[in-house]
Amino acid sequence: MHMENANSIQQNQTKKRFIIVICLFIGIFIAYLDRVNVSVLAVNDPFLLEMGIKDTPVRIGMMMSVFLAAYGISNVVLSPIGDYLGPRKSMMLCIVLRTISLFIGGIATSFMLIIVSRIILGIGEGFYYPLQSVFIKNWFPKQERGRANAAWVVGQSVAPAIAMPFFAWLIGTHGWRMNFHVCLVLGLIPLYLLWRHVADTPRQAKGINAAELAHIEAGQEQAPASAEEKIPVAVRFKAFAGNYRYWLLVFWYLCLQCMYWGLITWLPSYLKTARGFSWSEMGWLASLPFVLSIFCKASSGILADKVGRSAPILMCAMLFAGLCVYFGASVDNKYASAVLLSCSVAFCTMGTPVAWTLLQSLVPGSSMSTASGIMNGFANGLAALAPALIGLFITLTGQFSGGLLCLVFTGAAATLAAAILVIQKY
């Protein structure tokens, strides 16, 4: 009789936590649209001429550089706000900043206003990203976090795959300002979802029943942190700062970001210049890494929950990524090279949801936003140097393969860092 009652409760669980992860997916998808729209603007002559930056690569590059700088600093400096205000209010604040940024971009009459727009966008998105991890920590039992992290992380790959052709059509048809206007309107969707359907913790949510609440809390290491807990930032930092396993994970994540940005930046040039692909062939090749990444991220999240461990997946992801770079740079056949290098992007991003899953088990809930911001800001900030370093190696060696092969050492370093965590059964 008791067993029948238990089964009945299990079957009658609400699914509020899955609504939360759908909202997170939509939010990160739209955030990445806002990030990459400048890539299309960088080749749009009407925009470049109106802003007075035609044939000035340094000023064109500044549109991404100032964003990345503001993004990295914001991750580290502002992420404690997420632990203080709570993830829901903090995310809504981030979206307000993004909206202001896009409004300024849409009415800009000078290059300086575009730069101001990009800085505000970097600040807003900088402490938006770590808050995704806070929600997963609060809303999902440990055994479901791999899949939950994969579900929202996939949005990072879906967005670029769709954004490039969409923005190219939009700007070509309606002009470059429409690019900002559409992004602004789309950005109001996650703002509404956060206001209407999201709560910081399951206990604060409407529409969740006792069965689902019990299921979530039974798989939690501790009760989710509350924004009402006014814990000083120094105390939140000390909760994880002395854990060397956290810093090993940060180092691994830095290596991942270096490989990712290095490959994404130089892959088109390598395939066109060193491998001789035509522009028509580059169409599907440009989207191949993102398409493969979608499947790799989804499968790694499922695998992490099945295995119950994260470090072996992190180790294998960067090992295979490094091997694919090596063979992709060495093989004679240009199509094999393109596929192998696309696979290297997919393999390294395969570890992204698993890295966040491991972080959520290493760090207390009250410090999650702070720890996530430091990891993401430190990794992305330093990884911004990777494309330039690869360019330096290309210059020194006189060939593209010399630049790409330095990423093999990045993969090896990450593999060793993850191996230490593997030995410790993480």
Number of C-alpha atoms within 10 A of each C-alpha: 6 7 8 9 10 12 11 12 16 14 11 13 16 15 13 19 23 14 13 22 23 14 21 27 23 18 26 22 23 21 25 18 24 25 20 16 21 19 17 17 20 17 13 17 14 15 18 18 11 13 17 13 17 17 11 10 10 10 15 20 13 13 21 20 18 19 22 25 19 21 27 28 21 21 31 23 16 19 28 28 18 25 29 23 17 24 30 22 17 21 25 20 16 23 23 17 19 27 24 17 26 27 18 19 24 21 13 18 12 13 19 11 17 20 22 18 25 29 23 24 28 29 25 29 27 28 34 29 24 28 26 24 28 29 27 25 30 28 28 27 17 22 18 20 26 30 25 29 30 29 21 26 25 25 22 20 23 18 21 20 19 13 21 18 12 16 22 19 13 16 20 14 10 10 14 23 18 16 25 22 17 15 21 22 12 18 23 18 15 23 19 13 18 21 12 10 15 23 20 22 24 23 15 11 15 12 10 16 17 13 16 20 21 14 15 20 19 14 14 18 14 12 15 20 20 19 19 10 12 11 14 11 15 10 12 21 18 11 17 19 15 10 12 10 20 18 15 17 23 23 19 27 26 23 27 30 24 25 30 22 18 25 23 17 15 17 21 18 14 19 22 14 12 14 18 12 18 11 10 8 12 15 11 10 19 18 17 19 26 25 18 20 24 22 15 23 29 21 15 26 28 20 17 26 19 13 11 14 19 27 26 20 21 33 25 20 26 31 23 20 30 30 20 22 26 22 17 25 24 12 13 11 10 16 15 14 21 25 16 22 28 27 24 31 29 26 28 28 33 31 28 23 28 29 22 27 28 22 22 22 16 18 22 20 26 28 24 31 33 29 32 27 28 25 26 22 29 19 21 25 22 16 24 19 13 23 19 15 16 24 18 14 18 18 13 11 12 11 14 22 19 18 24 26 21 20 25 21 15 21 27 19 19 25 24 16 21 28 18 16 18 17 10 10 11 17
